[in-house]
């Protein structure tokens, strides 16, 4: 009875249609079932399946797409000179693209031109330094794939200084996007002043290549760092130190981290549909290569509002809104 009452209250507090609300609720309730220890192996298999590379894009039967054809598709979507363009990618989903990663980087830089700015996420992986593993902002490769690492290595590219939310940038606003935002963001990774929040401030476009757009959409984290205690979880953040090397000097900073277990409440299927239906994302598939373009400002303005009011992409019943994970 309490669950039913919570469902009714949840529907009343959202702008979702009844069908969307049922989809979101079913998705989150399914996650709750599979959090049970008896189903942990099933959950692991499902997670592995969901995160697999797109078989559409890697299939040998798919027609080869040339770099020129991809460029034409991006121009048709609205990518052009002067843009601030953040690019997420999965090279496994781009293997039928007839181009090397370095050629794709060059094409993207040519598209935005000298007045534009190209960005990619390049959070570092740990590398061995002496007898320990470290995050070295000067030397650690990007954890986000071959295209992002090719971009990081491009001459003239700058890299921002907080490892868990690092971006690399080249172009007119590169220095702005790679500044030290530790104090501006109130010690969060994605808050006000972070490169991810600045995508909205600078009217950026977010391009997703070779993967479903919702999966790597890092901007989703922004509003929860911005809202803080006014967000859907009362105890969403916790403090923990982050140690890394920059310019050969070791630094330790106390960061405010988002709780990973909040993903247990994620209604991402519904969330992705809402983004497309509201016109914040254009989705295409030229010759089987997944491509999406997201309007950063419109998305962040909308998401800030819905997260403040009812928590999407986290479908939270009233108790869960007060204290995460209970």
Secondary structure, DSSP 8 states (H G I E B T S, - for coil): -HHHHHHHHHHHTS---HHHHHHHHHHHHHHHHHHSGGGHHHHHHHHHHHTS--HHHH-TTS--EEHHHHHHHHHHHT--TT-EEEEEE-GGGGTTEES-HHHHHHHHHHHH-TTSEEEEE--B--EEETTEEE-BTTT--BSS-HHHHHHHTSTT-EE-S-GGG-EEEEETTHHHHTS--TTTTTTBSSSTTSHHHHHHHTT-EEEEESS-TTTT-GGGGHHHHHHGGGSS-TT-EEEEEEEEEETTEEEEEEEEEE-GGGGGGB-HHHHHHHHHHTTSEEEEEETTEEEEEEEHHHHHHHHHHHHHHH-TTB---HHHHHSTT-
